[in-house]
Amino acid sequence: MTQAPPVLIPPVRIPEGIRPAARAGLAALQAVVVGKEIQVRRAFATMLAGGHVLLEDLPGVGKTTLAKGLSRILGGSFQRVQGTNDLLPSDLLGVHLWDAKEQGFRFQPGPVFCHVLLLDELNRIGPKTQSAMLEAMVEGQVTLDRSTHKLPEPFFVIATQNPLDHAGTFPLPESQLDRFSCTIHMGYPDRAAERRILMGEAGADKLDDLVPVLDLDGWRQARAAVRSVKVAEAVLDYVERMVERIRAGGGFCSTRAAKHWIGLAQAEAWLEGRDFITPDDLQRTLADTMAHRGSLDDRRLNRGERREHLARLLKDLPVGWAG
């Protein structure tokens, strides 16, 4: 029997203006959230990679400004939900209401049906409502009363939590944390950046200056271009060896986490103008991708210590095939 020839998948064709427009959007966002170029770029890359971002830091350091800025650059619909102890799943996902005129139930979508969703103080939301977001963040859909409703595309979640105020909070379970592609710590701005914010030259006062740089179809094409960035076998080998090191040291690293790591590296490479990722892309993004995913002794190992541990792994693990 003659074997059929292999089916060749044509490369993704992306209009030339997509990448310059995305870069312009990133530059505009960095001009508003000043002094945090790396953090802004990482959040922007996560959006391009189709992931979700967890912002962990003190109040008043720009978490909400970054989230709103990303929504302005992306365009589309934006919803903000303030986390409270009494928030119900239906408050996020929606509910079926009786329609007397139609003599049937009508689905009333919740705030999750938007392009950019800001969940402020996610750890103040009860476990039952937290778990309601699991399907939405992974599958881009909501299932209620045996009916499935697709979410808009693109769909991007930005969640915040305050690491200091634990009164009335519920620690995020590992299954919830694993849905986030990366965690970002903003930190205090430096003196020059803070001066610009205080004078109204940057920060929340300048959010109105941000406009969408692409339409929603353009962002979908940008995401497709990021997914098409090549990942060589040698690079995959490096990823697998690092994952094995993390697991051997007692760290939690799911297959989803490894995919998030590769996706973030692809977005960084695409922003750099390359169609392939390098070990440098992976090394730059490792800590942000893995620091929030916990360990077998999570009570004693905080985020900062995890980042230091991951930095040591990067130093100890050779990039080449051996090791």
Secondary structure, DSSP 8 states (H G I E B T S, - for coil): ---------------TTHHHHHHHHHHHHHHHSTT-HHHHHHHHHHHHTT--EEEE--TTSSHHHHHHHHHHHH-S-EEEEE--TT--HHHHHEEEEEETTTTEEEEEE-TTSSSEEEEETGGGS-HHHHHTTHHHHHHSEEEETTEEEE--SS-EEEEEE-SS--TT-----HHHHTT-SEEE------HHHHHHHHTTSSGGGGGGG---SS-HHHHHHHHHHHHTSB--HHHHHHHHHHHHHHHHTTB---HHHHHHHHHHHHHHHHHTT-SB--HHHHHHHHHHHHTTS-BTTTTT--HHHHHHHHHHHHHHS-SSS--
